[in-house]
Amino acid sequence: MSLAITFDTHELVKSLRDAGFEEKQAEALTLAFRKAQEARPENLVTQQDLAVRLAELKVDLVKWMAGMFIAQSALLIGAMFAFLRGH
């Protein structure tokens, strides 16, 4: 399914200038908007793509947190043993 949006780039530049944008800023924003509008569907991300990526990131985060917990626990236990040996 393709959603095509047409707009008058000259009118957009004019509106941006009237809102306080400089000429170059208005033209750059209009160009970026036009390029985004022309993006091919295969380059767009779906909700399912985002859900999968988010699930992968959650797994990675849990791995890092578990590793840091183990490292912190080992450091704490080592410090406790060193303290107890000193007394």
KAJO-V400936 format. One record per backbone hydrogen bond with DSSP energy under -0.5 kcal/mol. NH is the residue of the N-H (numbers start at 1). CO is the residue of the C=O. E is the energy in kcal/mol with one decimal. If there is no record, write none. Layout:
BEGIN
nh-><NH | NH>
co-><CO | CO>
e-><E | E>
END
This chain:
BEGIN
nh-><4 | 5 | 9 | 12 | 13 | 14 | 15 | 16 | 17 | 18 | 19 | 20 | 21 | 26 | 27 | 28 | 29 | 30 | 31 | 32 | 33 | 34 | 35 | 36 | 37 | 38 | 39 | 43 | 44 | 50 | 51 | 52 | 53 | 54 | 55 | 56 | 57 | 58 | 59 | 60 | 61 | 62 | 63 | 64 | 65 | 66 | 67 | 68 | 69 | 70 | 71 | 72 | 73 | 74 | 75 | 76 | 77 | 78 | 79 | 80 | 81 | 82 | 83 | 84 | 85 | 86 | 87>
co-><2 | 3 | 7 | 8 | 9 | 10 | 11 | 12 | 13 | 14 | 15 | 17 | 16 | 22 | 23 | 24 | 25 | 26 | 27 | 28 | 29 | 30 | 31 | 32 | 33 | 34 | 36 | 40 | 41 | 46 | 47 | 48 | 49 | 50 | 51 | 52 | 53 | 54 | 55 | 56 | 57 | 58 | 59 | 60 | 61 | 62 | 63 | 64 | 65 | 66 | 67 | 68 | 69 | 70 | 71 | 72 | 73 | 74 | 75 | 76 | 77 | 78 | 79 | 80 | 81 | 82 | 83>
e-><-0.7 | -0.5 | -0.8 | -2.1 | -2.6 | -2.5 | -2.7 | -2.6 | -2.5 | -2.6 | -1.3 | -1.6 | -2.6 | -2.7 | -2.4 | -2.5 | -2.5 | -2.1 | -2.4 | -2.4 | -2.3 | -2.4 | -2.5 | -2.2 | -2.1 | -1.6 | -1.1 | -2.0 | -1.5 | -2.1 | -2.5 | -2.4 | -2.4 | -2.6 | -2.1 | -2.2 | -2.4 | -2.2 | -2.0 | -2.3 | -2.5 | -2.4 | -2.3 | -2.4 | -2.6 | -2.6 | -2.5 | -2.6 | -2.4 | -2.4 | -2.5 | -2.7 | -2.6 | -2.5 | -2.2 | -2.5 | -2.8 | -2.5 | -2.3 | -2.3 | -2.5 | -2.3 | -2.3 | -2.7 | -2.2 | -1.4 | -0.8>
END
